[in-house]
């Protein structure tokens, strides 16, 4: 879920109708974009989840997806194929992005909602030449099937009823992430929280207990606890490209701020790492977020 950016100059398009179907996670709507000829927004129960432009899969409309795109761009040298795992499929926006910007990449998408997978495959088909395998499984169950040390990149963007499930917030979950990553691999997660930011602070503490390098990218108002919003957590055991991530986040249409090092440690406010036994789902966004 997230804010979109301006689509630029208006273009005429043939009339297209929304596609509305019941899926396992609620009422799915694929809503056509009036400004981009083959652009579509996926909503679940009215909450925006993904945006896809079938003519330009490298176009990322949502603010948080642009930030994840920056992480993908900088995870390995430009254009180099990667092994990527996407936990949470939505409309497969980021898998399409990787396929477009890093040809010959091999990707696995794990999306629990089998009915949603079928809808997206039918209405917004993937490039048949892309090496994208989609598994209709729970994210943690699907992650367990990834071979040890296989992934250059693991992206977690999992929401059920606009909340991240509890079992995807723990140190045990991150142990599975680390197992599947290459030693130089990068983990990126889309987190959502609002004041008092207890969930976000706990997630940073949890990642710090398992990874040597961390960064957090978010709108300054979100980091100050002024509003509910998305934050991108980036973690690795290898050095992160902090300067370039900072520059890209700051130059986005909705500028973001990057925190790392001592400032990020201080931000946690002494929060403890989350374990399976104590994990809870992320907080539900207020209704005003989507209006």
Order of alpha helices (4+ residues) and beta strands (2+ residues): beta-beta-beta-beta-alpha-beta-alpha-beta-alpha-beta-alpha-beta-alpha-beta-alpha-beta-alpha-beta-alpha-beta-alpha
